[in-house]
C-alpha cells in the first residue's frame, strides 16, 4: 500500500493505492475513510489498481481554513473526478457505498467520460422516495437530537429509523484497524452536523444518468431487503429501467466481505450493456 495526498480546491485529499491494473476507485459512506475498505480490498487489488480516499474534512483529508464545513455532493464528486484524472488517463471503475454511492452517481452524471462502470450500493438519497417528506422529518429529528442530546441519542434514533440493518463494525484486529475506529468516532459528529441532511436531500440528475445507464449498476444488500436503506436504489433503478442487484450482507460491505468482494469483481467485469450477474438480480419495471 502506498499513501499520498492531492491538493484540490479548498482541501488536501489523503488517498491510498494498492494493486495493479485499471483503476478502481472506492468511495466510502458518510464518516468513513480509506481504511473502511480493508476487509474487501485484497481480491480487488489482484485485478485493479484500487484507490481509496478520506473524503474532504474527514480523517486525514484536511479543509483549508476558509473552506465551508458543510459537505456538498457536487464538491465531493469533483474531488473524486480530480483524483481519477490525477491517477489515470482512462475511465475508472467506481464503487460507492451509502453516501459514497450518491457521490458516484453525481460523478457519473457530471463527468461521464471519467467512469467506465459505477456500482452504487444503497445510496441514501431519501428525497427520491414517494414518502420523501416523512423521511426529511425523520432526518431533521435525528439532527435535532444530535444538537440537543448528543451523538449517542441521534445515532440510536437513526439506526432504529433505517430498520436496524446496519451492523457495528468488527472489533479491531490490529493497530491500523484500531486507528481507523478512532478516526471514525471523530468523524461521526462531522457527518451528523455537516453531511446527513445535505446528502439525504440530494436528488440525482436522472436525465443525465439516462444517457449513461449502461454503465450503472444499482445495488442493495440481501439482508437489507425492502427496508429504508435499499429503497432509494430500487426507486432510482425503476426510474432508469435498470435491475436492482442484490449483494451479500446488509448496508455494510463488511458484513460478508469475501462474498461481497467476489460479487463486486463479477459485476465490474460483466458486459457494459445489460450485463449483471444473473443469480442476484431482481427485475424491475420501468418507472415514470
N, C-alpha and C positions, 0 to 999 in steps of 0.2 A: 504494500500500500504506500502510495506517495500522497502527500498533502501539500496544498498550495493555496494562494489567495488571488483574487481577481478584483481589481477596482471597477466599480460600476457607479453610475450617478448616485451620490448620496450615501454610499456604503462600500464596505470591503467584504467580499464574499469569501468564506472558507469552503474549500471543497477537497474531496479525496478521490483518487483514481486507483482502480485495480484491474488486472487482466489485460487482454489484448484482443484486437478485432474492432468491428464497427462500434460506434459509441452508443451506449445505453445510459440515459440519464434517469435517475430515480429521485422523485420529488416527495418529501415526507409530508405527513399531515401536520395540522396546527400544533406548534410547540415542539415538533420533532426536529431532529438534526441528522447529519450524515450517518451517524453510528446506528440509528434505529434499523438500518437495513442489514446489519451484520449477520443475522440469522439466515438470510436468504442469498447472500452475495456470492458465496463460493461457486455454486453451479453456474451462476450468471457470468462470472468473471472467466470461466473456461471458454466462453464463446464471444464475449463482448469486452470492450473497454468500458468498465462500469464507473460512472461518475455519480457521486453523492455529494450533497451540499447542506450546509446550515443556511436556511433562509435568512435574509437580512433582518437584523435586530435580534436574532436568536443565537444562543450558544456563542460560537467563535466568529460569527459574521456581524461586524460592528456597524452601527449607523454613525454618520457624520453628525457633529453637534447640532447643526441646523436642519437636520432631516426630520420630517414629521414621523411620530411614533406609530400612528395608526397604519396598519397593514392594508395594502390595496392589491387586488388581484392583478390588475394590469402591470403594476410595478414589479411584483414577483415574477410574472410571466416574462417581462422584459429582461429581468435578471437571468432567467433560465435561457432565454434566447442568446443573450450575450455570452453566457458560459458555453453553450453549444458552439457558437461561431468562433469562440476563442480556442476550442479544443479540436474542431474538425471543419473541413470544407464541405462535408457531406451531410445529408439529413440524418438525424439521430432517431433511434427508438427512444420512447419516453414512457415511463410508468409513473403514475401519480396515485398516491393513496390518500383518501379523505380530502383534506383541504388541498393537498398536492394534486389531486385529480382536477379540482377546479382550476388551479394554475395551469395544468396541462391542457385543459380544454381551451383556455384563453390563448395559450401559446399556439395551439393548432389553428385556432380561428384567425389570429392576427399575424402569425409567422408560419404559414403552411409549408413554405419551402424548406423549413428547418426540421420538419418532423416526418419521418418515414412511417412510423406507426405509434399511436398513443393507446395505452391501456389505462382507462380511467376507472379506478376502483372506489366505488361508493362515495362520489363527490357529494358533500352535504349542502348543496345549493337548494335549500328548502323553499326558496321563492318560486321555484318552477312547479310546486305541487298545487293540487286543487284546494288544499286547506292551508295555503301559504300564510294567511293572516293568523291562523291559530298557531302555526309554527313560529311566526315572528313574535307573538305574545309569549310563547314558551322561552325563546331565546332572551327576550327582554327580561323575563322573570329571573332567568339564570344570571344575567348581568347585574340586575338589582341585588340579588342575593350575594353576589361577589362583592359588591360595594358595601353592603350593609352588614353581612355576616361572615364574609371571608371566603377563601378559595375552597375549603372543605365542604361547606354548605352548598356552594354553587356547583361544585363538581358532582356531589351526590345527586342534586336535582337534575343535572344534565344527564348523568348516566341512567337515572330512572326514566327520564323522558325519552331517551332513544331506545328503550326496551331492554336495557341490561345486557346487551350482546358484546360489549367491549370488555374483554378480559384484562386484568392487570398484567403488566409486563413481568416476565420471569425474573427471579432473583438474580443479581449479577453473578456471573461465573468467573469474572476476572477483573483486573483493575480498570481495563478500558470500559467494560460494561458498568462498573460502579461509577466511574467518572461521568458516563453518559447520563445515568439516572440523576446525578446531582444537577447536571445542566438542564435536564427536562423538568425537574422540580422548579428550578428558577424560571424556566420558560413558561410554565403553566399560567402564572399571573399575567404575563405579557399577552398570551393568547386570549385569556378571558377579557382583558381590557381593550386590546387593540386589534383583535382579529375575528373573534367569534361572530359578532354582529355583522361585520363588514362582509365576511365570506359567505355566511349562510343566506344573506340577502342578495347575493350575486346571481344574475341571470345570464347564462352563456349566450353567445351570438349564434342562434340556431341557423340563421340564413347562411352565415359564413361556414358553419360546420357541415351544412348540407353539401357543399361543393367538395368536401374532403372526407365524406362519410366512409369511403372505402378504406381509410387509414385509421379508423376509430373503432375501438372496442370498449363497450361499457361492461363493467364487471361488478359483481356483488358476491358476498360470502354466502356459502351454503347455510351456515349457521344463522346468519342474519335473517334469512327468509324474507318475509314481507314487512319487517319492522322498519322504523323510520330511516336508519342509515342507508338502506337499499332502495328506498322509494324514488329519490331523485334520479338515480341511474336508470331505473326501469322507465320512469316517465320520459326522460330525455331519449332513451333508446327508442321508445314507441314513437315519439315525435319525428325521429330521423329514420324510421323504418328499419331499425337495426335490432338484432337479437341482444339479449342480456346473457352474458357469460357468467356462470357460477364458478367461483374459485373456492378451494378448501378453506375452512375456518370461517371466522366472522369478519368484523370490521377490520381487525388487525391481521396483517400477513404473517405475524409471528405466532399465530395460533397453531398453524401446521406448516412450518417453514419449508420442510423438504418437499412436500406435495405442492405447496404454493409455488416455489421456485420452478419446479418441473412444469407446472401448467403455464406459468408465465413464459418459459422458454418455448413451449409448444405454440402459444398464442402469438408470440413475436415472430416465429418462423413460418406461420401459416400464410398462404397466398393473400395478397392485399385486397382481392375482390371476393367478398363473401367467404373468406377463409377463417373459420373458427373451429376449434376442436369440437367435434360432434357430440361427444359424451356429456358435455357440461353446459350445453346451450339451451336456453329457453326461447322458443319462438314467441314473437310479439307482433301484434298487428300495427299497421302504420297509423300513427296518430294524426291529429289535425295539423 
